[in-house]
Amino acid sequence: MALGHAPHLFVGKDATEAVSGMSDWEDVTFSEKSVSRPEEGMIVVGYQVAALKGETRFAAVCTSVYRRKGHDDWSVVQHAQVATAT
């Protein structure tokens, strides 16, 4: 997982911990959505996100890759986000 804060690259348990406990946003908007299925059992999504909580604003472009482990059982294989100007 690639995130905008140090150490920027996270793997396994560290990736899960890097995003756990994040505060909930009051308003989230997704745009420029793209979904592709390069092969059976894999989905790649890309999108822009804008989020707001109080006076705090966040904007980023993101990609995520999901792999099917079983029927209706998908897991994130990769996620990257690059913060953009809000």
N, C-alpha and C positions, 0 to 999 in steps of 0.2 A: 504494500500500500504506500502510495506517495502522497504526503500531506504537506501543507504549507508551514508547519512548525517543526523545529528540530526534534529529532535528528533527520526529519524529512522522509526517510525510508523506513518502513516498519514491516516485520515479517511475523507470521504466526500469531502467537499469544500477544506479542507486543502490538500488533496491528489491532487486535480486538480491544486491548486496554487503551490504545490511543484514542479510540472513538467512544468508549464507554463513559458514562457519566457526563456526557455533554448536555448542556442545558437545552430544553425544548425551545424551538423558535415559535414566536407568536404568529408569524406569517411567512409562508414559503411559496415561491413561484418558480415553476420549471418552464423552460422555453428551449427552442432550438433542439428538440428531442430527435434522436436518431436511434433506431434499433436494427440490428442485423443479426443474422444467424449464419455464421460462416460454415458451420457443420452441425450435424445432428448432436443435440445435447449441449450446445453452447450458444449463448446469447451475449452480444456486445451492445452496450447502450452508451450513448453520449448525450450530454445535455448541459444547459446553462442553468444555474440556480441563483436565486436572489432570496435572502432571508432577513427577517427583521425581528428584533426583540428589544423593546424599549427604544433606546437611542442607538443601539448596536445594529449595524448593517453588515451583511456578508454577501459577497457575490463570487462565483467561481464557475469555471468550466470543468466538467467531470467526465470520466469514462469508467465504466465498470464491466467486468467480464464475469458471467455466471456459468456454472457447469452443473448439468443435471446429474444428481447422484441416484435418483430413483423417481418413480412416478410422483409428480408434484413436490419433489424434494430438490431444491436448487441451493447452491452455495456460491458465495463470492470468491472468485479465484484471484481477481485483481481489481483494485480501485485506485484512481489517481484524481487529484483535484488541484487546480491551479487557481489561486485567488485572482480576481480581476477588480478593477476600479468599481466602486459602488456608486 
